Amino acid sequence: MRWLVTGGVGFIGTNLVDHLLTGGHDVVVVDDLSRAGVEANAYFLEMQHAIKPEIIDITDRSLLERFLADQKPFDAIAHLAGQVSLVASIADPARDFEVNAEGTFNVLEYVRLRSPHTAVIGMSSNKLYGDLSFVRILEERTRYVAPDWPFGFDETLPLAFHGPYGCSKGAADQYLGDYARTFGLRTASLRQSSVYGPHQHPRSDQGWVAHLIGEALADRPIQLNGIGKQVRDLLHATDLACLFEALAVALAPGVVNQLNVGGGPDRSLSILELFAWLEERLGRPITYETGPERPSDQKVFVSNNLRVSALTGWAPRVTIDEGLNRLLVAASGGGPAKRRPR
Ligand SMILES: NC(=O)c1ccc[n+]([C@@H]2O[C@H](COP(=O)([O-])OP(=O)(O)OC[C@H]3O[C@@H](n4cnc5c(N)ncnc54)[C@H](O)[C@@H]3O)[C@@H](O)[C@H]2O)c1
């Protein structure tokens, strides 16, 4: 298959491009290199696969159109270019809107006008569901739980766009759905929870697993938002790459696919549980302080993958232990992480 991957040297993009090229696909990568650290991913892809990104800002519609006009048709577009942080969206809501809402719109317009058979898979967010303050939450020893949703949250949750990031991602999600409904395109919007894996350049406000592992390895004291019992389901980036491949085949014209995607209940983790896992591996305590919660932060988000699995047959395979172990090995730049005696 022939793929266009926007944001293709970002974290998820690098994992996807690596996966697709290894699997024999033809791939074109577009990125503006605006995310700090992604030059290292570009270098990795060049060394591994002799591929270089086209440096294009997807908000520059005429530049994007000129570039795409010279391209052979794509079978699928993975649209991953995005402004990824709620904090950054509050600092600069205009740019957040341009990148997430207009950028997605520009990609969809290209497909509507020039390439209507191309599948478009866009990345949305669990933040579309707001703070979930109406969900009954119980506090257990190491985590919050949502006892009324034992299989995770499905797509019946009401939408509640909180913060500029929630609004821009929400707009993109609705456009992706509506371009299938109104124009008969093949689209999907993945309401994605936490993704983790190699090639991520985390910050304190995005990429929490890699960020906390990095801080713990450096033995720096960690300041938490909240008491560390917040729960997310974790999806390994290689599992997500497999899902993109499956969706490119499964998407039917005119069908609205707004899909919750994540690791699911078997792959959920709280911050305190991550610390306990790290303490066992590193053989020393993790130093942290609790603090006030972030506004609109969900206490629990765990995806119910039923709808996406029914559509594609896909299910995550990498267990949390396996995924965290791989991450710890890479972050410590050494051999396999071993449990040390306490
Ligand atoms: N990582 C997660 O856990 C997660 C969760 C939910 C949703 N998402 C979404 O998935 C997508 C990919 O996330 P990621 O974690 O790989 O982020 P990332 O920041 O690593 O990658 C995004 C890439 O897009 C590029 N980019 C940003 N603005 C651009 C523009 N205007 N034009 C062209 N390229 C641009 C960046 O340089 C970067 O390489 C994003 O849309 C993000 O919001 C990620």
The ligand as an SDF file (V2000), in Angstrom:
LIG
                    3D

 44 48  0  0  0  0  0  0  0  0999 V2000
    0.9850   10.1600   22.3260 N   0  0  0  0  0  0  0  0  0  0  0  0
   -0.2280   10.0070   22.8550 C   0  0  0  0  0  0  0  0  0  0  0  0
   -0.3650    9.3960   23.9240 O   0  0  0  0  0  0  0  0  0  0  0  0
   -1.4460   10.5580   22.1530 C   0  0  0  0  0  0  0  0  0  0  0  0
   -2.6960   10.4070   22.7610 C   0  0  0  0  0  0  0  0  0  0  0  0
   -3.8110   10.9240   22.1180 C   0  0  0  0  0  0  0  0  0  0  0  0
   -3.6890   11.5530   20.8970 C   0  0  0  0  0  0  0  0  0  0  0  0
   -2.4490   11.7010   20.3360 N   0  0  0  0  0  0  0  0  0  0  0  0
   -2.3470   12.3950   19.0600 C   0  0  0  0  0  0  0  0  0  0  0  0
   -1.5990   11.6290   18.1320 O   0  0  0  0  0  0  0  0  0  0  0  0
   -0.8860   12.4940   17.2580 C   0  0  0  0  0  0  0  0  0  0  0  0
    0.5930   12.1220   17.2780 C   0  0  0  0  0  0  0  0  0  0  0  0
    1.0360   12.2460   18.6180 O   0  0  0  0  0  0  0  0  0  0  0  0
    2.5480   12.0200   19.0380 P   0  0  0  0  0  0  0  0  0  0  0  0
    2.5190   11.5620   20.4490 O   0  0  0  0  0  0  0  0  0  0  0  0
    3.2530   11.2220   18.0070 O   0  0  0  0  0  0  0  0  0  0  0  0
    3.0610   13.5260   19.0310 O   0  0  0  0  0  0  0  0  0  0  0  0
    4.4570   14.1490   18.5270 P   0  0  0  0  0  0  0  0  0  0  0  0
    4.4930   15.5460   18.9940 O   0  0  0  0  0  0  0  0  0  0  0  0
    5.5910   13.2550   18.8690 O   0  0  0  0  0  0  0  0  0  0  0  0
    4.2770   14.1040   16.9350 O   0  0  0  0  0  0  0  0  0  0  0  0
    3.5710   15.0880   16.2300 C   0  0  0  0  0  0  0  0  0  0  0  0
    4.3870   15.4290   15.0050 C   0  0  0  0  0  0  0  0  0  0  0  0
    3.6640   16.4050   14.2500 O   0  0  0  0  0  0  0  0  0  0  0  0
    4.5800   17.3910   13.8180 C   0  0  0  0  0  0  0  0  0  0  0  0
    3.8270   18.6250   13.6010 N   0  0  0  0  0  0  0  0  0  0  0  0
    3.2750   19.4330   14.5430 C   0  0  0  0  0  0  0  0  0  0  0  0
    2.6740   20.4750   13.9410 N   0  0  0  0  0  0  0  0  0  0  0  0
    2.8340   20.2980   12.6020 C   0  0  0  0  0  0  0  0  0  0  0  0
    2.4350   21.0580   11.4630 C   0  0  0  0  0  0  0  0  0  0  0  0
    1.7690   22.1870   11.5820 N   0  0  0  0  0  0  0  0  0  0  0  0
    2.7570   20.5830   10.2440 N   0  0  0  0  0  0  0  0  0  0  0  0
    3.4570   19.4070   10.0970 C   0  0  0  0  0  0  0  0  0  0  0  0
    3.8760   18.6830   11.1350 N   0  0  0  0  0  0  0  0  0  0  0  0
    3.5600   19.1220   12.3820 C   0  0  0  0  0  0  0  0  0  0  0  0
    5.6200   17.5120   14.9250 C   0  0  0  0  0  0  0  0  0  0  0  0
    6.8530   18.0550   14.4850 O   0  0  0  0  0  0  0  0  0  0  0  0
    5.7510   16.0510   15.3540 C   0  0  0  0  0  0  0  0  0  0  0  0
    6.7910   15.4030   14.6340 O   0  0  0  0  0  0  0  0  0  0  0  0
   -1.1660   13.9190   17.7270 C   0  0  0  0  0  0  0  0  0  0  0  0
   -2.2120   14.4370   16.9500 O   0  0  0  0  0  0  0  0  0  0  0  0
   -1.6210   13.7200   19.1540 C   0  0  0  0  0  0  0  0  0  0  0  0
   -2.4720   14.7410   19.6090 O   0  0  0  0  0  0  0  0  0  0  0  0
   -1.3310   11.2090   20.9400 C   0  0  0  0  0  0  0  0  0  0  0  0
  1  2  1  0
  2  3  2  0
  2  4  1  0
  4  5  1  0
  4 44  2  0
  5  6  2  0
  6  7  1  0
  7  8  2  0
  8  9  1  0
  8 44  1  0
  9 10  1  0
  9 42  1  0
 10 11  1  0
 11 12  1  0
 11 40  1  0
 12 13  1  0
 13 14  1  0
 14 15  2  0
 14 16  1  0
 14 17  1  0
 17 18  1  0
 18 19  2  0
 18 20  1  0
 18 21  1  0
 21 22  1  0
 22 23  1  0
 23 24  1  0
 23 38  1  0
 24 25  1  0
 25 26  1  0
 25 36  1  0
 26 27  1  0
 26 35  1  0
 27 28  2  0
 28 29  1  0
 29 30  1  0
 29 35  2  0
 30 31  1  0
 30 32  2  0
 32 33  1  0
 33 34  2  0
 34 35  1  0
 36 37  1  0
 36 38  1  0
 38 39  1  0
 40 41  1  0
 40 42  1  0
 42 43  1  0
M  CHG  2   8   1  16  -1
M  END
$$$$
